[in-house]
């Protein structure tokens, strides 16, 4: 389905029935990346609501660079238009940036929060490192989703895949990427009062474990679950373990 928000066609789906869970995907991904988890949520009696952010998946492109604030405003409008206020939210990486900004400003917009590989804390390493490494690791991980195998094979052939992928972005999305990564949301963590579950892969290199531990310290009502051996996409690396963890949160 499509809905027009901020002049952009936004692709979204609603699966199952019951109290809704809004699923916010990571940067460079789409709703399809989290479809398996969404199907599980629908199977256990909850409604899974997925959307593609602008510039991602089947949604329209940006005409000018955005930052986290603009993405958050669009998400807030989506929640209002779809009557989702008070829904639980499952957020991966970039999606957690959006949820942090919204929950810190308006505690009632969400119920429970589940963050996995959540971004938002400015990394110790510089932006150049993440530009070179993140995009390649993203493609490698997404190769686990069958229909994205071709993307990985093409990316892997490049001698410097991360930089090549970054160069392939449009000028608008390059600037957007830089704006997003440079925004430090750490000062907002203390303002989040929602019950929050942090799920992290022990081998996550994109949002390292020290970020999870800081979030656990600063978000008042939070707890951390670690998935051993998993990386930034722990919901793909160990799908069964991930689902068993969120089941407790969703049913509690």
PyMOL commands that set and color helices and strands:
alter all, ss='L'
color gray80, all
select helices_A, chain A and resi 31-43+68-81+94-105+107-109+127-142+146-156+161-168+171-182+186-191+209-218+234-237+239-251
alter helices_A, ss='H'
color red, helices_A
select strands_A, chain A and resi 2-5+8-15+20-24+47-51+87-92+110-116+196-201+222-227
alter strands_A, ss='S'
color yellow, strands_A
deselect
rebuild
show_as cartoon
